Amino acid sequence: MMPKAKILPLTKPLVLACSLFLLSVLSVLPGCTANRQALNGEAEQGSAVSGRYANLFAQQGHSQQAIDDKINQAFNQLFYGAPDSQALYFADGSNAQGTKAYIADINNNDVRSEGMSYGMMIAVQLDKQAEFNALWNWAVSHMYHSDPAHPAYGYFAWSVGTDGVALDEMPAPDGEEYFATALYFASVRWGDGAGIYQYKARADELLQHMRHRNIITGQTQRGNQTATNLFHPEHAMVRFTPDLANADHTDASYHLPAFYEVWARVGPEADRAFWQKAAKASRDYFSKAAHPKTGLTPDYGNFDGSPWAASWRPESADFRFDAWRTAMNWSFDWSWWRKDARAIELSNRLQAFFVSEGLSSYSSQYSLDGKKLDNAQQSGLVAMNAVASLAATGPDAGKFVQALWQLPVPEGHYRYYDGMLYMLALLHVSGQFQAWLPAQQTDKTE
């Protein structure tokens, strides 16, 4: 298919190239902090508006060639490496819509909407349309609920076997959030195709369900369930689940105000004011949920920002695997939109805590007040803490970026979650995780 006009950053290639060159030069010179801030437009507008995305690797003196090589190596290993020890992406035949492929959670032996949507986002950012379409085709074919009588109608099953049989039919809303945004970006970057590849139309439909889906009661593998929309209409916050039994809770790592700003510009017009409200609500939520001393957030929470210890998982009140991602969410929101400077203080607070724990020895799970709950440092958290440097201004922010640079590409039995977060972090920190918006939308800040 023929591509549409590119987003704003690509309509000014010479300006962008010069900016990146100057950024890499200024970043290695002493006393140039103010110049870097001016170049990044930090005092005026975010990168989604200016088209100038901070390259934190370049600021540390790494060449663009070395950065590109690192990203290409990571993508090739995670998508096309050794199937038994490196790859997460697996081809799975074809159907009438074309080829299919899935991202596998090796440890849990399933396919998750989270990983599928991450894979699509990585693919659109790296201009990998074949992989994007194959993942989307598999998701629609094996995860999407098209039956209006099903309580998860309009959503994607969050856990499915590699054979395409659902293990849990209900959705995890972060998958829908990434699916929708990746589809909007694909529409701008590549243009819309036919059928399931009418990217924008499918994203609009998904957002319509996420915002307005009626309550449906129906039969699932786990018995009769009742589910509603994915965003609480009064709180304007993403739910932990649409299943009414637990719908009045949330998950800090599901809050993606940077994406809501995108939806407020390109999504269905009738809901754009709501998505602006949701973006503000999530920014407020980050400040409520983050511990005042450590900056740590819980895995699960209540809408007032307090932690929620789920009955089946009481440890969800602690900083555990979901919560690793929360700092990424507030940090790239600040980098993209410059709407809430509290993100700077949040990143500074979080990174100061991990510095106090030892940059090479901090753990991966903590109580919110900073008590270690394990003794292992995992690469997924190291990656997320590097993305926090998009907002951080503390003296050690660069050390977190360098820690990411020094990480090998995750492999082995636990490579799924670590690998996906590692790949997302490389794109964020290198300035290659971008908001693909129609040119006329990039200057709309309210």
N, C-alpha and C positions, 0 to 999 in steps of 0.2 A: 504494500500500500504506500501511497505517496505521503510524505510527511507534511504536516502543517508548518506554518511559520513558527520559529523557535521562540522560547521565552526571552525576556528582556536581557538576561546575562549574555545570551548568544547573539543578540542584535548589536552588541558593542564589543566584539572580540578584541579589538586592538586596545580599547580602554581597559578591559579586564586583564589582558595579558600584561600590560604595563603596570597595572595596579599590583598584580601578583609578584611581578619582578621587583618593584619598589618595596613591597611588603617583605619579601625575603631578604632584601639588602638591609632595610631599616631594622629588621628584627634582630640582626646579629651585631648591631652597633650599639654602644652604650649611650644612655641618655635619650633614646628615641621613643620612649613610651608614648609621649604626647603625639608624636608624628604617626605612630601606628594607630592610635585611636582616631586621629583625624582621617587617616586613609580608610579605616574600616567603617567610617561614618557612625561611630559609636554614640556621638553626642546628638545625632540628627535622625538617622533612620536605620532600620535593620537590613540585613543582607537580602531578605526576600524582596525588599523594595529597591535597594540600591544595586543589587546584582553583584555586590562584592562580598564574597564569602571568605571569612578568615581561614587561613591555612596555618594551623598551629605547628605543623611539622616544618613548614618553610620558615616560620619564625625562629625555629631552633637551628636553622642552617642546613637542613636537608634539601637536596636538589629536587626539582620537580620530577626528574627522571627516576631518582631513587624512590620517591613517593609513589609514582605510578607503578613502578616495578613491584613495590610491596603490596599495593592493592591488587594488581593483576595476579600475583602469586597467591594471595589469600583467596581470591575468587576462583582461580583455577583449581586450587587444592580442595576447597569446600564444595565446589560444584562438579569437578571432574577428576578428583584425586583417586587414590586407591579405594575401591568400594568397601573393603573390610576394615579400613582404619582411618580414612581421611574424608571421603565424600559424604555429603548430606543430601545432595540432589541426585535423584534416580529417575531415569526415563521409564515410562510405564505404558508403552504402546501408543495407540492412537484410536480415535473415533471419528465421527463425521465432522467434528469441529477442528480436527488436526491432532498433533502430537500431545501427549500428556506426560507430566512428570510431577514428582512430589518431593518435599523436604522431609526427611525422616528424623524423628527423635530416637536416636540409637538406643539410649538408655531405657526408654519406656516402650520401645518397639511399636510406635504409633506415628501418625501424622497429625499435626496440630494446626489449627487455624492461625495461631500465632506465628509459627514457623513458615507456613505457606505465604502469609501476608508479608512477613519480613523478606522472604525470598523474592517476592514480586517487587517490593520497594527497592531492594538491592539491584534487581535487574533493570528497573526503569532508570535508576540513577546512573548505571553503567552502560546504558544503551544496549541492553541485551534483550531485544524484543522476542526472539525465539524462546528463550527460557521463560520470560514473563508470560507469554501466551500458553506455554505448556503447563505452567503452574496454575494459571487461572482456569484452564480447561479442566484440570484434575479437580480443582476446588469446586467448580460448578457441577462437575459430573458426579462427585462422590461425597461432597460435604454440604451442599446447598439444599435447603428445604423449600421445595416448590409447591407443596401440598397446603392449601389454605386452611385445612383442618388441623394441621400439626401445630403444637404450641411454639415451635421454633420456626414457623413459617417466615420466610424472607431472610433468615439468618443461616449461618454455617455451623455445623456440628463442630465442637471444639476439638474432639479427639476421635480419630478414625483409624482403623487398621490399615496397614499397607495394602491390604486386599480390597480397600474401599468400603468396608463394612463399619458402620458407626459404632464406636465404643461408648460414647456419651453424646447424645443427640443435641443437647442444649449448647448455646454459644458461650464463648468467652469474649466479651465486647472489644477487647483490644484487637482481635483478629479482624472484626468488621471495620474498625477505625483505620487500620493499615490497608485493608483491601480497598476501601472507598478512596482513600487519598492516593494510593498507588494508581488506581484507575483514572483519577482526574489527571495525574501527572502524565500517564501514558497517552491520554487523549491529546494533550498539548504537545508532547514530544514526538509522537508518531502519527497522530491522526486517528480517527475512528474507523473501524472496519465494519464487518457485517456480523449479525448474530450476536454471540456472546462477546465479540470483540468491539461492539459499540461501547467503548470504554466509558464515556461520559454518561450515557443513558443508564448503564448498569450502576455507576456510582450514584447517580441521582436516585435511582430506585432503592438502592441500599440505604441511603440517607433518609429517604422517606419512611422506610420501615423502622430505622433506628429511632427516629423522632416521633412517629405517629402510630406505630403498630398497635392495633387494638388488643385487648386481652383475649387470649385463646386458651381454652382448656381442651386437652386431648391426650391420647394414649402415646406413651413412649416406652422404650425398653425398661425404664425404671418405674413404670406404672403411670397413673394419671398425673399430669402436670399442668400447671397454669402459668402462662408467661405473658409479659407485656412488652413495652418498648425498652430501648437500651439506655435512654436518658431520662432521668427524673424531671418531670415538667416544671416543678416548683424550684427545686434546688439547681436545676440546669447542670447536673453532674452525671457523668457516666455511672451506670450501675455496676455492681459486682457481677450480677447476672440478671436476666429478665425473669427468671423463675420467681414467682411471687413470694415463695417461702423465704428467699434471701435477697429480694430486689431492693430493699431499703438500706443497702450498704454499698460501699464502693471499694476501689483499689487504687491507691495513689499512683501506681505505675501505669494505670489505664488513662490517666488524665493527660491529654495531649493538646494543650491550647494552641500550639503552633499549627496543628492540623485544623482546629476549629476556625482559625483565622482564614485558612484556605477555603473551607466550606462556606464561610461567610462571604466569600468573593465569587465562587464558581458554582456553589450548590444551588438547589431550588430556591428561587427568590423569596418565596413566602416564609422561609425559615432562616434567612440570613441574620436577622436581628437576634434570633435565639442563639445562633452559634457564636455571635459576638458576646452574648451574655454568658454562654458556657465557657468561653475562653477566660473571661474575667473571673468566673466562679472557680475555675481550676487554679488560676494564679493565687487567688485567696486561699484555696484549699491547701496548696503547697506550704504556705506560711503557717497554717494552723496545724498541719500534720507533722511537720519537721520538728524534731526535738529541739528545745531552745539552746541546748549546749552542744549536742553532737551533730545536729542536722539530719539524723537518721529518721526515716519514715517507716511505718509498719507495712507489712504485706497487704493486709486488709484493714479497712477503716469504716467509720461512720461518717455521715455527711457533715458532721460538725468538726471533723478533723481528728477525733479521738480514735485510738486503735480499736479494732474489733477482733476478738478471739473467737473464731468460728467454732461451733460445738464439735465438729469433726476434725478440726485442726487448730487447737488453741494456740499453737506457736505462731499463728498468723498475726498475732499482735506484736511480733518482733520484726526486726529488720532481717529479712531473709531473701530468698532468691528473686521473687517478684520485685521487691523494693529496690534492688540494685538499679533498676531502670529509671527511677523517679528523677534522679539528678540529671540524667540525659534529657528528660522531658522538659524540665524547667530551663535547662541551659540552652538547648537549641531554640526554644521559644524566645528567649531573650536575644539570641543571636539573630534570629530571623526577623523579629517584629519590634523589639525594643519597647515593649508596652509596660513592663513591670520590673523596675530596678531591684526589687527585693530578691530577684534571682541571683544577683551578684553576692549579696550577703549569705544566701542559702548555700551557694557553692563554696564561698570562703569558709563558712562554718563547717561544712561537711569535710572539706579537704583538710582543714586544721585538725579535725578529729583524727583522720586517718594518718596524718603526719605524726600526731602524738602517739599513735599506736605502732609507728615504724613503717616506713614506706615499703620495705621489703618483707615485712613480717605481719602486717595486719591480717585479720581473719575475714571470713566471708559472711558470717552471721553474728548478730549482736542483739542484745536487748536495746531498747531505744535510748537508754541512758548510758550505753557504752560498755556493757559487760559482754565479754567474749562468750559465744555459744558454740564455737568450733575452733580448730587450730589450723585450718587450711586456707591458703590464699588462692582464689580461683581467678582465672584470666577474664571471665565475664565481668566481674566486679572491677578489676583493674581497668578494663576497657571503658566501663561506664564512668569511672572516676576521672578518666582522661577527658571524656566529653564534658564533664563539669567545668573544665577549664575554658570552655567557650564563654562562660559567664564569670569565672573566678578572676579576682585581681590580686590574690594573695601572693606572697613571695615564693611559694612553692608550687604554683600552678603549672609551671613548665616541667617540673619533675614528674607530674602525673602523665603529661604528654610523652615524655621520654620513656616512662615505664611501659606505655602502650607500644611505642616504637620498638622496644627491646623484646616484646613478647613474640614467641613463635606462633604460627598459625595453630590453633587448637586441633588436636587429633585424638584418636582413641575412643573409648567407650562413652565419654562424657562430652564429646565434641559438639553436640547439637546446640545446646544453650550457650555455652562459651563461644562457640564458633559464630553463631548468628550475632551475638552482641559484639564480638570482636570485629566482624565485618561492618556492622553499622557504625561502630566507633571509628574505624579507619576512614569511612566516608565523611562522617561529621567533622573529625579533627583535621582532615585534609581539605575541607571546603568543598567536597564533592557530593554532599548530601544537600540538595537544593530544592527550592520550591518552584516547580515547573508550572508557571501561571501564564495565562494569556497576557500579552504585553499591556493591554488596556487595564488589567486588574492590578498590576504591581504598584500603581501609585495610589491605591485606595487604602488609606490607613485607618479609617473609622467606619 
